[in-house]
């Protein structure tokens, strides 16, 4: 009897796990690993999700997942896929946002915005750098996430970066907030980072003196006066 895609996926994941991976950050099941081919020694899996609100502010929530929330799902998907040695390949849908007249998702009508890069090819989303840090170990890189979230409503923040380097140091308004070591998924994280009212400069610097890298952005704590 021919198995359905769902049955194949269940078989691929030890007969126990479901191919529908609930989003850890929203109530929507926005990650859908799907078996695309049954291989001789394992399975190939692709990941997909619904629309993404790409340009956003913390104080303007909407019905679609934010870029930061989809980033979390990419991370959790890759943790699961990389832990199964019999998965012979993993694929991300899609590299670029693309036109879709019937779509009204995310924050732009007529665009399927599942891509790792925007429709105009000008902006690489945070998820792009997550995969680059994990899949490209030859080109040194360091990327701060959440740069487009320029209005912050919470005084204490979690600052995250992706890197294929061992370690980096975080600076907020020129003051060191300690060094962090990248985990096995190329993630650096600093919790309970305090912002000051008004403008803040967030900067991360690699500790590898032979390959100096840095990344930074500015954000506002509280509303910008009109």
Backbone as CSV, one residue per row, in Angstrom:
resi,resn,N_x,N_y,N_z,CA_x,CA_y,CA_z,C_x,C_y,C_z
1,UNK,0.850,-1.192,0.000,0.000,0.000,0.000,0.887,1.244,0.000
2,UNK,0.581,2.191,-0.840,1.367,3.409,-0.944,1.130,4.296,0.268
3,UNK,2.238,4.799,0.870,2.117,5.655,2.032,1.890,7.098,1.621
4,UNK,1.180,7.817,2.444,0.999,9.246,2.229,2.267,9.978,2.638
5,UNK,2.364,11.258,2.266,3.516,12.058,2.676,3.627,12.121,4.187
6,UNK,2.499,12.263,4.842,2.516,12.344,6.300,3.030,11.059,6.924
7,UNK,2.619,9.908,6.367,3.087,8.629,6.896,4.583,8.459,6.669
8,UNK,5.059,8.880,5.512,6.510,8.826,5.238,7.269,9.695,6.224
9,UNK,6.741,10.885,6.493,7.414,11.789,7.421,7.452,11.205,8.824
10,UNK,6.360,10.577,9.234,6.336,9.936,10.544,7.356,8.817,10.628
11,UNK,7.491,8.060,9.552,8.488,6.996,9.514,9.885,7.580,9.597
12,UNK,10.108,8.683,8.909,11.430,9.315,8.905,11.811,9.827,10.276
13,UNK,10.826,10.205,11.067,11.108,10.734,12.386,10.785,9.708,13.469
14,UNK,11.375,8.530,13.342,11.350,7.503,14.382,9.951,7.008,14.735
15,UNK,9.035,7.134,13.821,7.669,6.637,14.021,6.918,7.376,15.123
16,UNK,7.510,8.419,15.661,6.888,9.070,16.811,6.514,10.521,16.537
17,UNK,7.373,11.260,15.844,7.202,12.699,15.766,6.352,13.089,14.567
18,UNK,5.627,14.145,14.695,4.767,14.617,13.623,5.503,15.582,12.718
19,UNK,5.211,15.600,11.406,5.869,16.559,10.520,5.341,17.972,10.691
20,UNK,4.268,18.123,11.442,3.778,19.469,11.726,4.436,19.949,13.007
21,UNK,5.364,20.897,12.878,6.118,21.368,14.033,5.471,22.643,14.553
22,UNK,4.853,22.625,15.734,4.200,23.835,16.241,5.204,24.959,16.445
23,UNK,4.816,26.160,16.082,5.669,27.317,16.319,5.829,27.538,17.815
24,UNK,7.086,27.701,18.291,7.269,27.961,19.715,6.865,29.376,20.100
25,UNK,6.635,30.269,19.119,6.391,31.674,19.423,4.993,32.144,19.059
26,UNK,4.215,31.372,18.329,2.859,31.768,17.986,1.947,30.562,18.155
27,UNK,0.650,30.783,18.011,-0.304,29.684,18.125,-0.507,28.974,16.793
28,UNK,0.181,29.423,15.745,0.019,28.841,14.415,1.053,27.751,14.170
29,UNK,0.660,26.694,13.484,1.627,25.684,13.036,2.257,26.190,11.756
30,UNK,3.304,27.006,11.887,3.828,27.674,10.698,5.046,26.972,10.100
31,UNK,5.486,25.875,10.711,6.566,25.093,10.137,5.993,23.775,9.639
32,UNK,6.219,23.465,8.379,5.647,22.248,7.814,6.738,21.439,7.121
33,UNK,7.531,20.639,7.858,8.469,19.751,7.179,7.695,18.740,6.333
34,UNK,8.101,18.562,5.082,7.403,17.667,4.163,8.409,16.759,3.479
35,UNK,8.173,15.455,3.491,9.050,14.528,2.785,8.873,14.744,1.292
36,UNK,9.971,15.038,0.579,9.865,15.296,-0.849,10.371,14.129,-1.687
37,UNK,11.101,13.217,-1.090,11.577,12.049,-1.834,12.044,10.990,-0.858
38,UNK,11.719,9.744,-1.137,12.206,8.651,-0.305,13.522,8.164,-0.893
39,UNK,14.620,8.353,-0.145,15.927,7.983,-0.643,16.296,6.570,-0.270
40,UNK,17.419,6.105,-0.821,17.860,4.740,-0.559,18.299,4.584,0.900
41,UNK,18.833,5.663,1.491,19.363,5.554,2.847,18.697,6.527,3.816
42,UNK,17.715,7.229,3.374,17.100,8.197,4.272,16.057,9.021,3.555
43,UNK,15.862,10.237,4.038,14.805,11.087,3.514,15.312,12.505,3.323
44,UNK,14.738,13.181,2.337,14.985,14.607,2.148,13.783,15.374,2.672
45,UNK,14.031,16.492,3.336,12.960,17.261,3.969,13.083,18.719,3.570
46,UNK,11.936,19.327,3.268,11.899,20.761,3.014,11.040,21.427,4.073
47,UNK,11.327,22.678,4.408,10.536,23.409,5.394,9.808,24.555,4.723
48,UNK,8.652,24.869,5.253,7.790,25.897,4.681,7.091,26.611,5.825
49,UNK,6.562,27.814,5.574,5.771,28.503,6.577,4.826,29.470,5.889
50,UNK,3.939,30.069,6.688,2.996,31.032,6.150,3.645,32.405,6.050
51,UNK,2.838,33.425,5.764,3.361,34.767,5.525,4.093,35.354,6.713
52,UNK,5.013,36.253,6.417,5.859,36.853,7.435,5.693,38.365,7.393
53,UNK,5.437,38.975,8.546,5.404,40.424,8.624,6.841,40.896,8.726
54,UNK,7.410,41.306,7.608,8.854,41.544,7.515,9.254,42.863,8.168
55,UNK,8.543,43.952,7.844,8.847,45.251,8.426,7.892,45.473,9.597
56,UNK,8.418,45.615,10.796,7.531,45.647,11.943,8.129,46.429,13.087
57,UNK,7.261,46.739,14.053,7.671,47.337,15.320,7.024,46.558,16.444
58,UNK,7.698,46.504,17.596,7.160,45.782,18.742,5.809,46.327,19.180
59,UNK,5.609,47.649,19.001,4.385,48.273,19.479,3.266,48.228,18.449
60,UNK,3.493,47.534,17.326,2.472,47.411,16.287,2.297,45.938,15.909
61,UNK,1.717,45.134,16.817,1.536,43.710,16.518,0.512,43.521,15.409
62,UNK,0.622,42.411,14.701,-0.301,42.112,13.618,-0.659,40.643,13.607
63,UNK,-1.496,40.223,12.647,-1.957,38.838,12.617,-0.926,37.853,12.078
64,UNK,0.096,38.335,11.357,1.065,37.434,10.751,2.300,37.309,11.636
65,UNK,3.019,36.180,11.536,4.251,36.008,12.319,5.279,37.082,11.975
66,UNK,6.021,37.528,12.973,7.084,38.482,12.740,8.337,37.763,12.267
67,UNK,9.264,38.550,11.714,10.528,37.969,11.250,11.229,37.219,12.371
68,UNK,11.187,37.758,13.586,11.857,37.118,14.714,11.212,35.790,15.077
69,UNK,9.899,35.672,14.878,9.204,34.439,15.224,9.497,33.344,14.219
70,UNK,9.541,33.691,12.938,9.884,32.709,11.908,11.332,32.259,12.072
71,UNK,12.204,33.186,12.509,13.595,32.822,12.771,13.668,31.716,13.808
72,UNK,12.840,31.807,14.856,12.816,30.777,15.890,12.429,29.433,15.291
73,UNK,11.452,29.452,14.389,11.015,28.198,13.780,12.096,27.605,12.883
74,UNK,12.825,28.446,12.164,13.960,27.951,11.375,14.972,27.261,12.281
75,UNK,15.266,27.867,13.412,16.232,27.296,14.340,15.759,25.937,14.852
76,UNK,14.504,25.874,15.275,13.990,24.621,15.815,13.915,23.533,14.748
77,UNK,13.552,23.912,13.513,13.547,22.942,12.420,14.933,22.365,12.179
78,UNK,15.939,23.265,12.138,17.297,22.796,11.847,17.832,21.923,12.976
79,UNK,17.492,22.238,14.214,17.916,21.388,15.332,17.375,19.973,15.147
80,UNK,16.117,19.879,14.724,15.487,18.581,14.550,16.083,17.836,13.360
81,UNK,16.220,18.531,12.228,16.732,17.894,11.011,18.175,17.430,11.209
82,UNK,19.012,18.280,11.811,20.430,17.944,11.958,20.678,16.816,12.947
83,UNK,19.681,16.503,13.776,19.853,15.433,14.755,19.525,14.056,14.186
84,UNK,19.059,14.001,12.928,18.700,12.729,12.302,19.677,12.433,11.157
85,UNK,20.641,11.560,11.367,21.682,11.317,10.357,21.163,10.709,9.068
86,UNK,19.973,10.111,9.074,19.466,9.483,7.863,18.697,10.457,6.975
87,UNK,18.609,11.716,7.368,18.052,12.738,6.477,19.181,13.184,5.553
88,UNK,19.084,12.814,4.272,20.205,13.037,3.351,20.274,14.456,2.815
89,UNK,19.206,15.222,2.952,19.240,16.605,2.475,18.123,17.413,3.088
90,UNK,18.363,18.699,3.285,17.313,19.594,3.783,17.279,20.829,2.898
91,UNK,16.086,21.324,2.653,15.887,22.405,1.701,14.963,23.459,2.304
92,UNK,15.221,24.725,1.989,14.405,25.807,2.512,13.589,26.407,1.376
93,UNK,12.308,26.567,1.607,11.420,27.242,0.667,11.122,28.622,1.234
94,UNK,11.627,29.692,0.726,12.230,29.833,-0.599,13.409,30.793,-0.433
95,UNK,14.309,30.862,-1.392,15.438,31.780,-1.281,14.995,33.237,-1.342
96,UNK,14.074,33.559,-2.263,13.625,34.940,-2.446,12.108,35.033,-2.329
97,UNK,11.618,36.156,-1.790,10.195,36.453,-1.900,9.827,36.513,-3.381
98,UNK,8.591,36.145,-3.715,8.201,36.169,-5.129,6.743,36.594,-5.262
99,UNK,6.377,37.047,-6.460,5.046,37.552,-6.715,3.992,36.454,-6.639
100,UNK,2.857,36.777,-6.033,1.714,35.859,-5.954,0.473,36.739,-5.789
101,UNK,-0.244,36.953,-6.907,-1.320,37.940,-6.921,-2.414,37.647,-5.899
102,UNK,-2.627,36.376,-5.579,-3.723,36.009,-4.684,-3.347,36.111,-3.208
103,UNK,-2.084,36.423,-2.912,-1.643,36.444,-1.521,-1.957,37.784,-0.857
104,UNK,-2.434,37.725,0.364,-2.630,38.933,1.173,-2.054,38.700,2.566
105,UNK,-0.880,38.090,2.617,-0.261,37.741,3.889,0.874,38.694,4.194
106,UNK,1.438,38.550,5.368,2.549,39.405,5.743,2.127,40.854,5.787
107,UNK,3.000,41.766,5.360,2.650,43.181,5.372,2.620,43.785,3.971
108,UNK,2.663,42.928,2.921,2.626,43.439,1.546,1.724,42.554,0.705
109,UNK,0.653,43.115,0.127,-0.240,42.298,-0.714,0.449,41.893,-2.009
110,UNK,0.085,40.713,-2.527,0.613,40.257,-3.801,2.009,39.685,-3.739
111,UNK,2.527,39.452,-2.556,3.881,38.919,-2.391,3.831,37.682,-1.510
112,UNK,4.421,36.599,-1.989,4.662,35.441,-1.146,6.002,35.694,-0.455
113,UNK,5.943,35.992,0.840,7.138,36.487,1.532,7.794,35.447,2.426
114,UNK,7.802,34.200,1.930,8.503,33.139,2.658,10.014,33.161,2.416
115,UNK,10.482,33.989,1.495,11.890,33.963,1.114,12.840,34.365,2.229
116,UNK,14.080,33.912,2.093,15.135,34.342,3.005,15.653,35.726,2.648
117,UNK,15.343,36.184,1.420,15.742,37.498,0.925,14.496,38.185,0.371
118,UNK,14.415,39.493,0.520,13.234,40.228,0.086,13.052,40.180,-1.430
119,UNK,11.849,40.532,-1.868,11.475,40.475,-3.282,12.430,41.282,-4.159
120,UNK,12.869,42.450,-3.669,13.773,43.304,-4.442,15.237,42.896,-4.317
121,UNK,15.498,41.817,-3.587,16.867,41.275,-3.388,17.754,42.213,-2.593
122,UNK,17.192,43.190,-1.903,18.005,44.178,-1.199,18.272,43.816,0.267
123,UNK,17.381,43.068,0.877,17.531,42.790,2.310,17.525,41.290,2.568
124,UNK,18.536,40.829,3.254,18.601,39.439,3.693,17.999,39.347,5.091
125,UNK,17.032,38.499,5.254,16.343,38.373,6.534,17.216,37.607,7.528
126,UNK,16.849,37.685,8.790,17.659,37.034,9.830,17.853,35.545,9.561
127,UNK,16.805,34.887,9.066,16.911,33.450,8.809,17.995,33.138,7.784
128,UNK,18.215,34.043,6.832,19.283,33.852,5.847,20.628,33.663,6.558
129,UNK,20.886,34.525,7.532,22.175,34.476,8.224,22.282,33.278,9.161
130,UNK,21.140,32.815,9.667,21.184,31.599,10.478,21.694,30.421,9.651
131,UNK,21.141,30.260,8.454,21.581,29.155,7.598,23.019,29.360,7.127
132,UNK,23.383,30.607,6.835,24.760,30.861,6.405,25.754,30.499,7.500
133,UNK,25.439,30.858,8.734,26.344,30.547,9.846,26.498,29.054,10.046
134,UNK,25.425,28.292,9.784,25.465,26.845,9.976,26.000,26.095,8.768
135,UNK,25.769,26.596,7.585,26.107,25.851,6.368,27.380,26.340,5.682
136,UNK,27.862,27.523,5.999,29.063,28.057,5.368,30.084,28.374,6.454
137,UNK,31.008,27.456,6.649,32.035,27.633,7.679,33.304,28.287,7.135
138,UNK,33.371,28.495,5.816,34.594,29.017,5.215,34.638,30.540,5.194
139,UNK,33.497,31.189,5.108,33.444,32.651,5.059,33.061,33.185,6.439
140,UNK,33.993,33.811,7.152,33.683,34.310,8.499,32.515,35.295,8.468
141,UNK,31.574,35.137,9.383,30.428,36.039,9.434,29.918,36.200,10.856
142,UNK,29.307,37.367,11.094,28.723,37.703,12.386,27.535,38.614,12.123
143,UNK,26.359,38.214,12.594,25.142,38.964,12.272,24.258,39.128,13.499
144,UNK,23.924,40.374,13.829,22.962,40.672,14.879,21.556,40.547,14.321
145,UNK,20.671,39.928,15.060,19.292,39.780,14.609,18.437,40.932,15.153
146,UNK,17.252,41.085,14.563,16.302,42.070,15.066,16.601,43.501,14.710
147,UNK,17.419,43.742,13.682,17.787,45.114,13.327,16.600,45.952,12.873
148,UNK,15.599,45.297,12.286,14.452,46.055,11.783,13.434,46.360,12.880
149,UNK,13.645,45.795,14.042,12.792,46.097,15.189,13.381,47.315,15.902
150,UNK,13.166,48.477,15.346,13.858,49.687,15.823,13.142,50.354,16.987
151,UNK,11.898,49.962,17.257,11.175,50.495,18.413,10.985,49.365,19.419
152,UNK,11.633,49.464,20.570,11.547,48.435,21.599,10.664,48.938,22.747
153,UNK,9.821,48.055,23.249,8.905,48.435,24.320,9.321,47.895,25.685
154,UNK,10.252,46.946,25.713,10.690,46.332,26.964,12.105,46.804,27.325
155,UNK,12.286,47.196,28.572,13.600,47.674,29.019,14.645,46.574,28.973
156,UNK,14.285,45.352,29.357,15.213,44.226,29.337,14.989,43.425,28.059
157,UNK,16.046,43.207,27.330,15.974,42.556,26.034,16.890,41.337,25.990
158,UNK,16.535,40.390,25.118,17.443,39.300,24.763,18.039,39.635,23.401
159,UNK,19.348,39.744,23.346,20.061,40.076,22.111,20.662,38.793,21.550
160,UNK,20.422,38.555,20.259,20.869,37.323,19.613,21.701,37.652,18.380
161,UNK,22.711,36.834,18.140,23.526,36.964,16.939,23.818,35.574,16.389
162,UNK,24.088,35.518,15.087,24.502,34.282,14.431,25.943,34.451,13.963
163,UNK,26.760,33.433,14.162,28.153,33.508,13.734,28.735,32.122,13.528
164,UNK,29.708,32.032,12.641,30.471,30.794,12.499,31.830,30.908,13.196
165,UNK,31.956,31.932,14.045,33.143,32.123,14.855,32.878,31.614,16.280
166,UNK,33.932,31.304,17.032,33.727,30.696,18.355,33.075,31.609,19.381
167,UNK,33.338,32.939,19.303,32.975,33.808,20.417,32.802,35.239,19.930
168,UNK,32.019,36.023,20.669,31.863,37.456,20.375,31.497,38.186,21.662
169,UNK,31.684,39.499,21.645,31.385,40.337,22.800,30.319,41.360,22.425
170,UNK,29.370,41.561,23.321,28.276,42.500,23.087,28.550,43.817,23.805
171,UNK,28.269,44.924,23.088,28.372,46.257,23.660,27.043,46.976,23.467
172,UNK,26.553,47.597,24.541,25.347,48.417,24.464,25.715,49.828,24.906
173,UNK,25.581,50.767,23.990,25.962,52.156,24.242,27.417,52.255,24.704
174,UNK,28.266,51.429,24.081,29.696,51.460,24.364,30.137,50.666,25.576
175,UNK,29.191,50.122,26.335,29.532,49.360,27.540,29.440,47.865,27.261
176,UNK,30.463,47.129,27.692,30.491,45.690,27.465,29.400,44.989,28.275
177,UNK,28.720,44.050,27.611,27.707,43.223,28.280,28.152,41.769,28.305
178,UNK,29.432,41.557,28.296,30.039,40.225,28.417,30.236,39.553,27.055
179,UNK,31.079,38.535,27.095,31.328,37.704,25.925,30.398,36.502,25.959
180,UNK,30.130,35.968,24.780,29.299,34.769,24.688,29.947,33.791,23.714
181,UNK,29.777,32.530,23.984,30.301,31.471,23.128,29.182,30.914,22.260
182,UNK,29.453,30.751,20.980,28.444,30.218,20.063,28.130,28.771,20.400
183,UNK,26.845,28.413,20.363,26.474,27.027,20.606,26.637,26.209,19.327
184,UNK,26.225,24.966,19.346,26.442,24.092,18.190,25.609,24.496,16.975
185,UNK,24.653,25.414,17.176,23.836,25.891,16.067,24.206,27.309,15.663
186,UNK,25.418,27.746,16.036,25.978,29.035,15.614,25.223,30.224,16.206
187,UNK,24.651,30.045,17.386,23.853,31.088,18.013,24.587,31.667,19.224
188,UNK,24.614,32.982,19.292,25.091,33.715,20.465,23.889,34.398,21.108
189,UNK,23.823,34.405,22.431,22.662,35.000,23.093,23.064,35.683,24.386
190,UNK,22.536,36.891,24.577,22.715,37.635,25.813,21.326,37.958,26.354
191,UNK,21.014,37.533,27.571,19.702,37.751,28.168,19.732,38.904,29.166
192,UNK,18.563,39.495,29.354,18.383,40.582,30.324,19.342,41.741,30.077
193,UNK,19.472,42.097,28.803,20.283,43.251,28.428,19.440,44.513,28.621
194,UNK,19.943,45.446,29.402,19.162,46.629,29.748,19.390,47.752,28.748
195,UNK,18.301,48.304,28.234,18.345,49.462,27.356,18.043,50.717,28.151
196,UNK,18.539,51.844,27.686,18.224,53.117,28.312,17.090,53.792,27.541
197,UNK,16.316,54.662,28.179,15.268,55.386,27.449,15.865,56.185,26.287
198,UNK,15.169,56.187,25.173,15.683,56.876,24.001,16.474,55.949,23.101
199,UNK,17.464,56.505,22.416,18.227,55.734,21.432,19.301,54.880,22.096
200,UNK,19.485,53.663,21.550,20.513,52.739,22.040,21.289,52.187,20.854
201,UNK,22.599,52.048,21.050,23.439,51.407,20.041,23.778,49.996,20.509
202,UNK,23.430,49.029,19.685,23.737,47.622,19.957,24.853,47.196,19.011
203,UNK,25.927,46.683,19.579,27.079,46.301,18.743,27.662,44.985,19.242
204,UNK,28.033,44.126,18.312,28.672,42.862,18.661,29.987,42.778,17.898
205,UNK,31.027,42.297,18.583,32.378,42.255,18.017,32.969,40.871,18.256
206,UNK,33.542,40.285,17.223,34.174,38.977,17.392,35.450,39.134,18.204
207,UNK,35.812,38.085,18.930,37.018,38.137,19.748,38.229,37.567,19.016
208,UNK,38.032,37.124,17.790,39.135,36.594,16.978,39.891,37.762,16.347
209,UNK,41.049,38.081,16.880,41.813,39.232,16.413,42.320,39.056,14.987
210,UNK,42.504,37.810,14.551,43.003,37.557,13.203,41.914,37.775,12.154
211,UNK,40.654,37.651,12.565,39.532,37.862,11.645,38.504,38.769,12.317
212,UNK,38.841,40.070,12.449,37.932,40.983,13.150,36.605,41.151,12.409
213,UNK,35.521,40.980,13.150,34.181,41.133,12.600,33.342,41.922,13.583
214,UNK,32.397,42.696,13.068,31.470,43.408,13.935,30.163,43.662,13.203
215,UNK,29.122,43.902,13.971,27.815,44.234,13.417,27.096,45.104,14.444
216,UNK,26.256,46.012,13.978,25.604,46.919,14.916,24.307,47.470,14.342
217,UNK,23.479,48.004,15.223,22.284,48.735,14.816,21.857,49.625,15.969
218,UNK,20.946,50.546,15.678,20.400,51.437,16.692,18.911,51.189,16.843
219,UNK,18.435,51.246,18.063,17.011,51.077,18.328,16.576,52.073,19.386
220,UNK,15.269,52.263,19.492,14.684,53.229,20.417,13.876,52.498,21.484
221,UNK,14.122,52.819,22.743,13.288,52.307,23.818,12.190,53.324,24.086
222,UNK,10.942,52.924,23.802,9.831,53.829,23.934,9.495,54.485,22.614
223,UNK,8.440,55.243,22.593,7.941,55.838,21.365,8.824,57.003,20.920
224,UNK,8.951,57.147,19.606,9.637,58.313,19.035,8.644,59.458,18.966
225,UNK,9.003,60.600,19.514,8.102,61.760,19.478,7.939,62.254,18.046
226,UNK,6.727,62.624,17.697,6.425,63.083,16.335,6.742,64.572,16.202
